[in-house]
Structures are given as structure tokens and as C-alpha cells.
Amino acid sequence: WLSDQNWRQQPFKYIIREEEDFLLEEMEVRKEKGIGLNTLLKENIFVMFFSIYSHIPLIVVGKSGCSKSFSIGLIIKNMKGELSNSNFLKKYPVISCTYIQGSQINTPEYIENAFKEAKNKIYLSQSKKYVSLLIFDNMGLSERSPANYLKLLYSKLEISLDEEEKKKISFIGISNLGLDVVKMSQAIHLSIPDILLDDIYLIVEAIAKSYDEVLFYKYEKHYISLSMIYFNYKE
């Protein structure tokens, strides 16, 4: 695709949008009922996908309901390796997950053991058919822990150019609250803004069409009103 000279004449943001749409098409997300493919969901999946398979740590910060956990779930569901229906996705390994649930009562040992478990999954597979992903949910709660166990992330997330590719794990942290600057600097930081009116309408449209496209066009003005009411309520 990049060999086509037409891409050079487009604003860069449109190139990214095309890649986001391509990835979603390959994942067959559009075929599932009740999923609104808004801008936030597209950006989440795009950044998470490349973070996982390039082993670059990622921390996603955004309010509840902005598709953080949902996006990870969609990626994991669609990445089936050689069993995938997409020739493009068949090139990528299956994702093997390890989870950390953030809490104020967790201990440094809990974090250490989770990283060890994620690392062991790489050695146990002895192949490139799997990528080990560590998902740290509710990192914001962990920030308030008296044990200050998030300081372990400094060394765990440090990228070493000398480390063999097969020994690397992937990391995605999820937080409803912002973390301190030092912790955020250990990874790519994806900050999810508040949802816009256009995105709300895209969600409403996609959900309605996925159940009955005829009814959507029959009552489209009501769906527009519903989107505006919800947006004004949130404001």
C-alpha cells in the first residue's frame, strides 16, 4: 500500500485512519452486533495492537466507559494465529495473557510474581506462536497503595536493546486516573479524551444498524436526538 504514491499527498492523520479501518476489517469487528466503531475504539485497538507485537509498554488512561478493557478483549478474541480467518492476522502469534488487578492492598511480591508468570509463559512455549501479554488493570488504585509497589515498574518496563526478542513480554496498563509523570514515562501514554457528539452518534448508528438497518433509517431523527440528549446530559 505504501508503494502507492497517492498516500504522500494525504494529510498524515488520514493515513492513520485508513490503517485503523484496515485493522478492524481484518479483525471482523464490524460483523459483531452492538459494537459502535467510534474514533476512540479505533485508536485504542490500533495503538494496543502495535504495542503488543512490538513489545513496547503502553499505559492507557481514560474515564470509565471509553472502551479500554473492551478494546483489549476484542484484540485477544481475534488474534487466533494460524486459525485466524484473516491472512494478515495469521502472521501474528496468539496472545497469552497474565492479569494484575490493581488494588491498594496489593504487595510488591504480587507484582513480581505476575511478571515472573508472564515471563515463564515465553519459556514454556519454546516457539514464536505465542506472545505473552501482562495486563495491569486499575493502575490508578495501585498508585494510592502505602506499599508504593508501582515503583517496581521502573525496572520491569525498561526496554533493553540487548534483550533477546523471544524473552520479552508485552505490557498494557489501564487506569481511570492519571499516574505520576515518572511512571508514565516508562511507557507510551495513550490519553483518551471525553467522547465527542459525533462519536456518540456513530455508536448509536452502529448499534442500531447491527440489529435492524431498516428501522434505523425509519427512525434516524430519533437516534440523532438521543445522541444529543446523552451528550448534553454528560456535559
LUMVEXGU-709658 format. One line per 3 residues: number of its first residue (from 1); their letters; for each residue z, y, x of N, C-alpha, C. Coordinates in pm, 1 decimal, padded with zeros to 6 digits. Layout:
<sites>
NUM	a	Z/Y/X/Z/Y/X/Z/Y/X; ...
</sites>
This chain:
<sites>
1	wls	00000.0/-00120.7/00082.9/00000.0/00000.0/00000.0/00000.0/00125.1/00085.9; 00077.1/00123.7/00195.2/00086.5/00242.5/00279.9/-00042.4/00269.8/00357.0; -00132.4/00171.8/00360.3/-00259.6/00195.1/00427.4/-00350.8/00284.4/00343.9
4	dqn	-00317.4/00299.8/00217.1/-00394.6/00386.2/00129.2/-00362.5/00531.8/00163.8; -00465.2/00608.2/00195.7/-00443.2/00745.6/00239.9/-00393.1/00836.2/00127.6; -00406.9/00792.4/00001.5/-00364.8/00877.7/-00109.6/-00215.0/00906.6/-00107.8
7	wrq	-00137.1/00812.3/-00051.8/00008.0/00832.5/-00053.0/00048.2/00952.6/00029.8; -00030.5/00988.0/00129.3/00002.4/01101.8/00215.2/-00005.2/01234.6/00139.6; -00076.0/01236.6/00028.7/-00093.4/01360.0/-00045.6/00009.9/01375.9/-00156.6
10	qpf	00100.3/01280.2/-00168.9/00201.4/01287.7/-00273.4/00332.1/01344.2/-00219.0; 00407.6/01417.1/-00302.3/00544.4/01453.6/-00262.1/00624.5/01327.5/-00234.6; 00710.3/01331.6/-00135.6/00780.6/01210.9/-00091.3/00862.7/01147.1/-00202.8
13	kyi	00920.3/01229.0/-00291.9/01004.7/01173.1/-00397.6/00925.0/01080.9/-00490.4; 00794.7/01109.3/-00506.8/00712.9/01024.0/-00593.2/00682.6/00890.2/-00525.8; 00674.4/00891.2/-00394.0/00656.4/00765.3/-00320.4/00778.6/00675.6/-00342.0
16	ire	00897.6/00735.2/-00332.3/01020.9/00660.0/-00355.2/01025.1/00607.4/-00498.0; 00986.2/00690.2/-00594.9/00987.3/00647.1/-00735.2/00895.6/00526.4/-00755.7; 00778.7/00527.8/-00693.0/00686.1/00415.7/-00706.3/00745.0/00288.5/-00647.6
19	eed	00815.1/00301.7/-00535.0/00878.5/00184.8/-00473.4/00991.5/00131.5/-00561.0; 01067.5/00222.3/-00622.8/01174.8/00180.3/-00713.0/01118.2/00102.0/-00831.6; 01010.0/00152.6/-00889.3/00947.3/00084.7/-01002.4/00891.1/-00051.2/-00960.8
22	fll	00831.9/-00055.8/-00841.8/00776.7/-00182.4/-00791.7/00886.0/-00288.0/-00779.3; 01000.9/-00249.1/-00724.0/01111.1/-00343.6/-00704.8/01161.5/-00396.1/-00838.8; 01172.3/-00308.0/-00937.7/01218.5/-00350.3/-01069.5/01118.3/-00444.0/-01136.8
25	eem	00989.9/-00416.3/-01116.5/00886.8/-00503.9/-01173.2/00897.1/-00644.3/-01113.1; 00921.1/-00651.4/-00982.9/00932.2/-00781.3/-00917.0/01056.5/-00857.2/-00963.1; 01160.1/-00783.6/-01000.1/01284.0/-00846.7/-01045.6/01281.2/-00883.0/-01193.1
28	evr	01177.2/-00842.7/-01262.0/01160.3/-00874.4/-01403.8/01274.9/-00820.7/-01488.9; 01332.5/-00709.1/-01445.9/01442.2/-00649.3/-01522.2/01391.8/-00599.0/-01656.6; 01268.1/-00554.2/-01661.2/01213.2/-00496.1/-01783.8/01205.6/-00596.5/-01898.2
31	kek	01206.5/-00725.7/-01865.9/01193.8/-00827.7/-01969.5/01325.7/-00855.5/-02040.9; 01436.4/-00804.1/-01986.8/01566.3/-00832.6/-02045.9/01596.1/-00732.4/-02157.0; 01657.1/-00779.6/-02264.5/01688.8/-00694.1/-02379.1/01806.3/-00602.6/-02348.1
34	gig	01798.6/-00480.8/-02402.0/01913.0/-00390.9/-02398.3/01937.6/-00321.0/-02266.7; 01841.1/-00322.2/-02174.5/01859.3/-00255.5/-02045.7/01772.8/-00129.3/-02040.9; 01837.6/-00014.1/-02022.5/01765.5/00111.9/-02011.5/01738.7/00144.7/-01865.8
37	lnt	01612.3/00150.2/-01828.2/01576.3/00172.6/-01687.2/01575.2/00321.7/-01657.0; 01694.8/00379.6/-01647.3/01702.6/00521.8/-01617.0/01701.2/00544.6/-01465.6; 01703.5/00670.6/-01427.3/01694.8/00707.3/-01285.8/01811.1/00650.7/-01205.1
40	llk	01931.5/00654.9/-01262.0/02049.6/00608.0/-01189.1/02038.1/00459.7/-01156.1; 01995.2/00379.8/-01253.7/01982.2/00235.7/-01231.5/01876.9/00206.7/-01125.4; 01764.3/00276.2/-01131.2/01657.2/00255.0/-01033.7/01704.1/00287.7/-00892.8
43	eni	01774.7/00400.3/-00877.3/01821.3/00440.9/-00744.1/01926.8/00344.3/-00692.2; 02017.3/00301.8/-00779.9/02121.1/00207.0/-00738.8/02059.7/00079.0/-00682.7; 01968.0/00019.8/-00758.7/01907.5/-00107.4/-00718.0/01827.5/-00090.3/-00589.5
46	fvm	01753.3/00018.6/-00578.8/01670.6/00043.8/-00460.7/01756.4/00052.1/-00334.4; 01861.3/00133.6/-00338.5/01946.1/00153.4/-00220.2/02026.6/00027.2/-00189.1; 02080.6/-00037.7/-00291.4/02159.1/-00160.0/-00270.1/02074.3/-00271.6/-00210.7
49	ffs	01952.8/-00287.7/-00260.4/01864.6/-00393.9/-00212.2/01840.6/-00380.7/-00062.3; 01805.0/-00261.6/-00018.1/01774.7/-00243.8/00123.5/01900.2/-00242.6/00209.8; 02011.6/-00202.8/00152.1/02137.7/-00209.4/00226.3/02176.3/-00355.0/00252.2
52	iys	02161.0/-00439.4/00150.5/02198.4/-00581.1/00163.5/02114.2/-00650.3/00269.4; 01983.2/-00630.1/00264.4/01894.7/-00707.9/00351.4/01873.1/-00644.4/00488.9; 01923.8/-00523.2/00508.6/01921.6/-00464.3/00642.8/02059.9/-00467.4/00705.7
55	hip	02158.8/-00520.6/00631.6/02298.0/-00532.5/00680.1/02357.5/-00395.7/00715.2; 02318.7/-00292.3/00643.3/02376.3/-00159.4/00663.4/02482.3/-00136.9/00555.8; 02608.1/-00110.4/00593.8/02714.5/-00092.5/00494.4/02682.6/00021.9/00397.7
58	liv	02721.8/00002.6/00272.3/02694.6/00100.6/00167.0/02820.2/00121.2/00084.3; 02853.7/00246.4/00056.8/02963.1/00279.5/-00034.5/02905.3/00362.5/-00147.9; 02923.1/00312.0/-00271.1/02868.7/00377.5/-00389.6/02982.6/00441.2/-00467.5
61	vgk	02972.2/00571.3/-00491.6/03077.6/00645.0/-00561.8/03020.0/00707.4/-00688.0; 03083.8/00682.1/-00800.3/03038.8/00739.6/-00926.6/03135.3/00704.3/-01037.9; 03129.5/00779.9/-01145.5/03219.9/00756.6/-01257.7/03190.2/00623.3/-01325.8
64	sgc	03286.2/00575.1/-01401.9/03266.9/00452.0/-01477.9/03147.2/00466.6/-01570.7; 03068.2/00358.9/-01581.0/02954.1/00360.6/-01671.0/02823.8/00405.3/-01608.9; 02820.5/00423.2/-01475.7/02696.0/00467.8/-01412.0/02623.2/00351.6/-01342.3
67	sks	02648.9/00231.4/-01389.0/02571.7/00111.1/-01351.6/02594.4/00062.7/-01208.9; 02709.2/00090.5/-01149.5/02733.9/00045.6/-01012.4/02742.3/-00107.4/-01005.3; 02839.7/-00164.6/-01074.9/02857.0/-00309.9/-01073.7/02740.4/-00379.5/-01142.8
70	fsi	02688.1/-00317.6/-01246.6/02576.4/-00375.8/-01320.1/02454.1/-00390.9/-01230.0; 02429.7/-00292.1/-01144.4/02314.6/-00297.1/-01053.8/02327.0/-00411.0/-00954.5; 02446.7/-00428.0/-00897.8/02468.1/-00538.9/-00804.8/02445.4/-00672.5/-00875.1
73	gli	02495.8/-00682.7/-00998.2/02479.0/-00805.9/-01074.0/02332.4/-00839.2/-01098.4; 02251.6/-00739.1/-01128.0/02109.2/-00761.7/-01150.3/02039.9/-00810.6/-01023.5; 02076.8/-00751.8/-00909.5/02016.6/-00793.7/-00782.9/02051.5/-00938.9/-00752.9
76	ikn	02179.3/-00972.1/-00763.6/02223.6/-01108.7/-00734.3/02155.4/-01208.5/-00827.9; 02142.3/-01172.8/-00954.8/02081.0/-01261.3/-01053.7/01934.1/-01289.5/-01022.4; 01865.0/-01188.3/-00969.2/01720.9/-01201.0/-00946.8/01683.9/-01256.7/-00809.8
79	mkg	01775.9/-01252.2/-00714.5/01743.9/-01298.4/-00579.7/01768.4/-01449.2/-00569.5; 01665.7/-01525.9/-00599.6/01676.1/-01672.6/-00602.6/01604.9/-01738.0/-00484.9; 01565.2/-01657.4/-00387.3/01496.7/-01713.9/-00272.2/01363.9/-01777.0/-00310.0
82	els	01340.9/-01897.8/-00263.4/01215.4/-01968.0/-00288.8/01197.5/-02006.0/-00435.8; 01303.8/-01999.2/-00514.6/01294.8/-02030.4/-00657.2/01256.5/-01909.0/-00740.6; 01243.8/-01794.9/-00677.2/01207.1/-01673.2/-00749.4/01065.5/-01682.5/-00802.7
85	nsn	01040.9/-01617.4/-00917.2/00906.7/-01613.8/-00974.7/00816.4/-01513.9/-00903.1; 00875.5/-01428.6/-00823.4/00800.6/-01325.0/-00752.8/00770.7/-01369.1/-00609.7; 00644.8/-01360.3/-00570.9/00607.9/-01393.2/-00432.5/00673.8/-01298.1/-00333.9
88	flk	00694.1/-01173.9/-00377.5/00760.0/-01075.3/-00291.7/00906.2/-01113.1/-00267.0; 00978.3/-01149.8/-00372.2/01120.4/-01182.0/-00359.0/01144.5/-01316.0/-00291.6; 01045.3/-01404.8/-00293.3/01059.3/-01533.3/-00225.9/01079.8/-01517.2/-00075.0
91	kyp	01041.0/-01402.5/-00022.1/01054.6/-01377.7/00121.7/01199.4/-01348.9/00160.7; 01285.6/-01322.9/00061.0/01422.1/-01279.6/00090.1/01522.8/-01389.7/00058.7; 01630.4/-01400.1/00138.0/01730.2/-01506.1/00117.2/01810.5/-01488.1/-00011.2
94	vis	01869.0/-01597.3/-00056.5/01963.9/-01593.6/-00167.3/02090.3/-01520.7/-00121.5; 02154.0/-01448.4/-00212.7/02275.5/-01373.1/-00178.6/02399.3/-01456.6/-00210.9; 02484.3/-01477.8/-00111.0/02612.2/-01547.0/-00129.4/02724.1/-01442.8/-00123.9
97	cty	02801.9/-01431.5/-00230.7/02896.2/-01318.9/-00244.4/03041.4/-01357.4/-00216.2; 03111.4/-01263.0/-00156.2/03256.4/-01267.0/-00141.8/03310.1/-01137.4/-00201.6; 03419.0/-01145.8/-00276.7/03466.6/-01028.6/-00350.3/03605.1/-00984.3/-00303.2
100	iqg	03623.3/-00852.8/-00297.7/03755.3/-00792.2/-00279.1/03780.5/-00704.3/-00400.4; 03892.8/-00725.1/-00467.1/03929.9/-00641.2/-00580.2/04032.6/-00539.3/-00533.6; 03993.5/-00412.6/-00529.7/04081.5/-00307.9/-00479.3/04206.7/-00291.1/-00563.5
103	sqi	04318.2/-00268.0/-00496.6/04446.1/-00252.0/-00564.4/04543.7/-00183.5/-00469.4; 04644.5/-00117.7/-00526.4/04746.6/-00053.4/-00443.5/04842.4/-00154.4/-00381.1; 04839.5/-00278.3/-00430.0/04936.2/-00377.4/-00380.3/04872.6/-00476.4/-00282.4
106	ntp	04744.6/-00460.0/-00252.6/04681.0/-00549.0/-00155.8/04736.8/-00527.3/-00015.3; 04711.4/-00623.8/00071.2/04763.5/-00618.0/00207.5/04648.7/-00620.8/00308.4; 04674.3/-00579.4/00432.7/04571.3/-00590.4/00537.0/04522.2/-00733.5/00555.6
109	eyi	04612.7/-00831.5/00537.9/04575.0/-00972.4/00552.9/04471.7/-01012.8/00448.0; 04485.3/-00956.8/00328.2/04391.3/-00987.0/00220.4/04250.2/-00940.4/00257.9; 04240.4/-00821.9/00313.8/04110.5/-00767.8/00356.5/04054.7/-00851.2/00472.2
112	ena	04141.0/-00882.1/00568.1/04099.6/-00959.1/00685.1/04044.8/-01095.7/00643.8; 04113.8/-01160.6/00551.7/04070.7/-01293.5/00506.7/03937.5/-01287.8/00432.5; 03916.5/-01180.1/00358.2/03789.9/-01166.6/00284.5/03672.8/-01152.9/00381.3
115	fke	03690.6/-01074.6/00486.5/03585.3/-01061.0/00586.9/03560.5/-01193.4/00659.4; 03667.9/-01267.4/00687.0/03652.4/-01397.7/00752.3/03575.6/-01494.5/00662.3; 03608.1/-01491.3/00533.3/03539.3/-01579.7/00438.2/03389.9/-01546.4/00433.4
118	akn	03357.8/-01417.3/00429.5/03217.3/-01376.2/00426.5/03146.0/-01417.4/00555.2; 03217.0/-01406.6/00666.9/03158.8/-01444.8/00796.1/03136.3/-01596.2/00803.1; 03233.0/-01672.8/00751.5/03221.8/-01818.4/00756.0/03102.5/-01868.8/00676.0
121	kiy	03066.9/-01798.5/00571.0/02952.8/-01840.2/00489.2/02822.8/-01836.0/00569.8; 02817.3/-01746.5/00667.8/02698.6/-01739.8/00753.3/02692.9/-01862.5/00842.9; 02805.1/-01896.6/00905.2/02808.4/-02011.7/00995.8/02787.6/-02143.4/00921.9
124	lsq	02839.5/-02153.2/00799.0/02828.4/-02277.1/00723.6/02685.1/-02304.7/00680.4; 02610.3/-02199.7/00650.1/02473.4/-02220.6/00602.5/02380.9/-02267.2/00714.2; 02403.5/-02215.8/00836.3/02321.8/-02253.2/00951.5/02171.5/-02236.6/00924.8
127	skk	02138.2/-02138.2/00845.0/01996.8/-02112.5/00817.0/01980.6/-01967.6/00773.5; 01856.3/-01926.8/00757.3/01826.7/-01791.4/00712.5/01796.2/-01787.9/00562.6; 01840.9/-01892.3/00491.7/01814.5/-01897.9/00348.6/01918.1/-01822.4/00267.5
130	yvs	02024.5/-01777.0/00333.0/02131.7/-01706.2/00263.1/02168.0/-01579.2/00338.6; 02206.3/-01477.0/00262.8/02265.9/-01358.6/00322.7/02405.0/-01343.6/00262.0; 02505.4/-01322.2/00345.6/02644.0/-01313.6/00299.9/02676.7/-01168.2/00266.9
133	lli	02714.9/-01144.7/00141.7/02744.9/-01009.2/00094.0/02892.1/-00999.6/00055.4; 02961.5/-00900.7/00111.5/03100.1/-00872.5/00075.2/03101.2/-00751.7/-00018.1; 03151.9/-00770.2/-00139.5/03158.2/-00663.4/-00239.3/03302.7/-00619.2/-00255.2
136	fdn	03327.4/-00493.6/-00228.6/03462.9/-00436.7/-00238.4/03466.5/-00346.4/-00361.1; 03525.7/-00396.8/-00469.1/03530.9/-00321.2/-00595.0/03657.7/-00236.4/-00601.1; 03647.7/-00122.6/-00668.9/03761.8/-00031.9/-00686.9/03824.1/00011.7/-00554.4
139	mgl	03741.0/00055.7/-00462.6/03792.8/00103.0/-00333.9/03884.8/00223.2/-00349.6; 03862.1/00303.2/-00454.1/03945.0/00421.8/-00476.9/04091.0/00387.4/-00499.4; 04118.5/00275.5/-00566.1/04257.6/00232.9/-00586.8/04322.5/00194.3/-00454.8
142	ser	04244.9/00132.0/-00368.1/04296.5/00090.1/-00238.6/04332.1/00209.7/-00150.6; 04265.1/00321.1/-00173.4/04291.1/00442.2/-00095.3/04435.3/00488.0/-00111.6; 04495.0/00456.7/-00226.9/04630.5/00504.4/-00257.3/04739.5/00406.6/-00213.8
145	spa	04699.9/00297.0/-00151.4/04797.3/00196.5/-00111.7/04886.8/00247.8/00001.2; 05018.8/00227.9/-00008.1/05109.9/00267.9/00100.5/05079.9/00194.6/00231.6; 05021.0/00075.4/00221.4/04990.7/-00003.1/00341.7/04871.9/00053.6/00419.5
148	nyl	04796.4/00142.0/00355.4/04679.9/00204.1/00420.3/04587.5/00098.6/00481.5; 04561.1/-00008.3/00405.9/04484.8/-00119.0/00462.9/04335.9/-00089.8/00475.0; 04289.5/00019.8/00416.3/04147.7/00053.2/00429.7/04111.1/00095.6/00571.9
151	kll	04213.2/00121.7/00655.4/04183.4/00157.7/00794.5/04115.5/00042.0/00867.7; 04129.6/-00079.9/00813.6/04061.8/-00195.8/00873.2/03909.5/-00181.2/00866.5; 03861.8/-00101.9/00772.0/03717.6/-00087.4/00755.4/03652.4/-00020.9/00875.7
154	ysk	03730.2/00059.2/00950.2/03672.4/00129.7/01065.6/03604.2/00032.3/01161.0; 03675.8/-00074.4/01193.7/03620.4/-00171.9/01288.5/03526.8/-00271.7/01219.7; 03557.8/-00306.6/01094.4/03478.3/-00408.5/01025.2/03337.3/-00360.6/00992.6
157	lei	03323.0/-00232.2/00965.4/03192.5/-00180.7/00923.3/03113.3/-00119.3/01037.5; 03170.3/-00120.9/01155.0/03099.2/-00064.2/01269.4/02975.8/-00148.3/01301.5; 02861.6/-00082.6/01312.9/02736.3/-00151.4/01340.1/02719.1/-00169.3/01490.5
160	sld	02705.3/-00292.6/01533.5/02685.4/-00323.2/01675.1/02541.3/-00366.9/01697.3; 02471.5/-00298.1/01784.0/02332.9/-00333.0/01812.1/02322.1/-00463.3/01891.2; 02431.7/-00505.2/01953.6/02430.0/-00627.4/02034.0/02458.7/-00752.4/01951.3
163	eee	02505.5/-00732.6/01828.2/02542.4/-00847.2/01746.0/02416.8/-00918.0/01696.2; 02420.4/-01050.7/01700.6/02306.4/-01127.1/01653.5/02289.4/-01109.5/01502.5; 02163.0/-01102.6/01461.7/02133.2/-01077.3/01320.6/02198.6/-01180.3/01229.0
166	kkk	02198.7/-01306.9/01269.0/02249.7/-01412.4/01182.0/02401.1/-01405.5/01163.5; 02470.7/-01327.7/01250.3/02614.9/-01319.0/01240.5/02661.0/-01199.3/01159.3; 02567.4/-01119.9/01111.4/02603.2/-01000.6/01037.1/02623.2/-01032.1/00889.5
169	isf	02720.6/-00964.6/00829.1/02736.5/-00971.8/00684.8/02693.9/-00837.6/00627.1; 02663.3/-00837.4/00498.4/02631.1/-00713.5/00428.8/02753.9/-00668.3/00350.5; 02764.6/-00538.3/00329.4/02884.4/-00483.3/00265.6/02845.1/-00375.8/00165.3
172	igi	02899.5/-00387.1/00044.1/02885.4/-00281.1/-00056.0/03022.9/-00251.0/-00113.7; 03065.6/-00126.2/-00100.3/03190.6/-00080.7/-00159.7/03161.2/00001.1/-00284.6; 03244.2/-00017.3/-00386.9/03226.2/00053.6/-00513.7/03353.5/00130.4/-00545.8
175	snl	03337.0/00256.6/-00583.6/03454.3/00337.3/-00614.1/03423.2/00437.1/-00725.9; 03518.8/00452.6/-00818.1/03508.0/00557.6/-00919.4/03554.3/00691.3/-00864.2; 03628.8/00686.9/-00754.3/03686.1/00806.9/-00693.7/03628.7/00826.5/-00553.7
178	gld	03621.4/00951.5/-00510.6/03575.2/00981.1/-00375.8/03675.7/00935.5/-00271.0; 03627.3/00888.3/-00157.0/03713.9/00846.6/-00046.8/03716.0/00955.7/00059.0; 03805.8/00943.1/00156.7/03810.8/01044.8/00260.4/03686.6/01038.0/00349.0
181	vvk	03660.1/01147.2/00417.2/03534.8/01163.1/00491.2/03519.7/01058.1/00600.8; 03630.0/01022.6/00667.4/03623.6/00926.1/00777.5/03575.2/00790.8/00727.6; 03629.9/00745.4/00615.8/03588.4/00615.8/00561.6/03442.8/00620.6/00515.2
184	msq	03404.6/00731.3/00454.3/03267.2/00742.3/00405.2/03167.0/00743.2/00519.6; 03209.9/00791.4/00635.7/03117.6/00799.9/00749.1/03087.9/00662.8/00810.2; 03162.0/00559.5/00766.8/03139.9/00424.9/00818.8/03021.3/00355.1/00751.9
187	aih	02962.0/00420.3/00652.8/02856.1/00354.4/00575.9/02762.1/00459.9/00518.5; 02650.6/00412.1/00462.6/02567.8/00500.2/00381.2/02647.9/00535.0/00256.0; 02644.0/00660.7/00216.3/02720.2/00705.7/00099.8/02622.2/00741.4/-00012.1
190	lsi	02626.9/00663.4/-00120.6/02544.9/00692.1/-00238.2/02635.3/00751.4/-00344.6; 02618.7/00880.7/-00369.4/02699.0/00950.3/-00470.0/02617.6/00961.3/-00598.4; 02669.2/00905.2/-00706.2/02596.6/00902.6/-00833.3/02640.0/01021.4/-00919.3
193	pdi	02548.1/01111.1/-00952.6/02583.2/01229.3/-01032.3/02603.2/01194.1/-01178.5; 02651.8/01291.0/-01255.9/02663.5/01270.9/-01400.1/02524.5/01250.4/-01460.2; 02519.0/01170.1/-01564.4/02391.8/01135.0/-01625.3/02331.1/01255.1/-01697.8
196	lld	02199.8/01271.1/-01688.0/02128.0/01381.6/-01749.8/02077.4/01341.5/-01887.5; 02040.7/01441.9/-01966.6/01992.0/01416.7/-02102.5/01868.0/01328.0/-02101.3; 01775.6/01353.7/-02010.0/01654.1/01272.4/-02003.1/01686.0/01125.6/-01977.3
199	diy	01786.0/01101.9/-01891.8/01824.0/00963.6/-01860.8/01889.5/00895.8/-01981.1; 01969.8/00972.4/-02055.7/02032.0/00916.7/-02175.7/01924.7/00874.3/-02274.7; 01823.0/00958.9/-02290.3/01715.2/00924.1/-02383.5/01637.7/00800.6/-02336.1
202	liv	01615.7/00789.6/-02204.6/01546.8/00672.0/-02152.4/01624.3/00544.1/-02182.5; 01757.8/00552.9/-02173.2/01841.1/00436.9/-02204.5/01826.4/00400.0/-02350.9; 01839.2/00500.5/-02438.3/01827.8/00477.2/-02582.4/01690.8/00419.0/-02616.6
205	eai	01585.8/00476.9/-02558.5/01449.8/00431.2/-02585.7/01429.5/00285.9/-02540.8; 01473.7/00255.7/-02419.5/01453.9/00120.9/-02365.2/01529.8/00016.5/-02445.4; 01654.2/00048.3/-02483.5/01733.6/-00047.0/-02560.9/01670.3/-00070.2/-02698.4
208	aks	01629.9/00038.4/-02763.9/01570.6/00026.0/-02897.3/01439.9/-00053.3/-02892.4; 01354.3/-00022.2/-02796.6/01225.1/-00091.0/-02785.0/01242.0/-00238.7/-02751.4; 01345.4/-00270.7/-02674.8/01363.9/-00410.0/-02635.1/01398.5/-00498.6/-02754.1
211	yde	01448.7/-00436.3/-02864.1/01482.4/-00513.6/-02982.8/01374.2/-00504.2/-03091.0; 01318.6/-00383.9/-03109.8/01214.9/-00368.3/-03212.4/01138.3/-00239.3/-03186.3; 01021.1/-00251.9/-03126.3/00942.9/-00134.9/-03088.1/00890.9/-00058.6/-03209.3
214	vlf	00858.6/-00128.7/-03316.7/00808.3/-00063.8/-03438.0/00914.4/00027.1/-03498.7; 01036.1/-00023.0/-03505.3/01145.8/00057.2/-03560.7/01174.4/00180.0/-03474.7; 01156.4/00164.1/-03342.2/01181.4/00279.1/-03255.0/01088.8/00395.2/-03290.1
217	yky	00960.3/00367.8/-03301.7/00865.2/00475.5/-03330.9/00881.9/00528.8/-03473.5; 00928.5/00445.2/-03562.9/00951.2/00488.8/-03700.5/01066.8/00588.2/-03709.3; 01169.3/00564.2/-03627.4/01290.0/00648.5/-03632.7/01312.7/00724.1/-03502.0
220	ekh	01206.2/00756.0/-03431.9/01219.3/00816.5/-03298.6/01300.0/00946.0/-03300.7; 01280.1/01029.4/-03403.9/01351.7/01157.3/-03408.2/01502.8/01136.5/-03416.1; 01543.0/01025.0/-03477.2/01686.8/00997.0/-03485.7/01742.6/00953.3/-03350.3
223	yis	01661.0/00881.3/-03275.3/01703.7/00841.9/-03140.6/01716.7/00963.0/-03049.0; 01626.8/01059.1/-03066.2/01635.1/01183.5/-02989.1/01763.5/01257.5/-03023.9; 01793.1/01265.9/-03153.6/01916.2/01333.3/-03197.7/02040.0/01262.8/-03145.1
226	lsm	02036.7/01129.6/-03149.1/02150.2/01051.2/-03099.5/02175.5/01078.5/-02950.9; 02067.7/01088.3/-02873.7/02080.0/01117.2/-02730.4/02143.5/01253.0/-02707.6; 02098.4/01352.9/-02783.5/02152.2/01488.7/-02768.3/02298.3/01495.8/-02809.6
229	iyf	02335.1/01424.7/-02916.9/02474.0/01424.2/-02962.1/02564.6/01364.6/-02855.1; 02521.6/01252.3/-02796.0/02602.7/01188.4/-02693.2/02615.5/01277.4/-02569.7; 02505.4/01340.8/-02531.0/02508.3/01429.2/-02413.9/02603.5/01547.1/-02437.7
232	nyk	02594.7/01608.8/-02554.9/02682.5/01722.1/-02587.5/02828.4/01679.0/-02595.5; 02851.9/01558.1/-02644.4/02988.0/01505.4/-02650.3/03046.9/01491.7/-02510.3; 02966.2/01438.5/-02417.9/03014.7/01422.4/-02280.3/03039.1/01557.8/-02214.7
235	e	02952.2/01654.9/-02243.5/02970.1/01788.8/-02185.7/03098.6/01852.4/-02235.5
</sites>
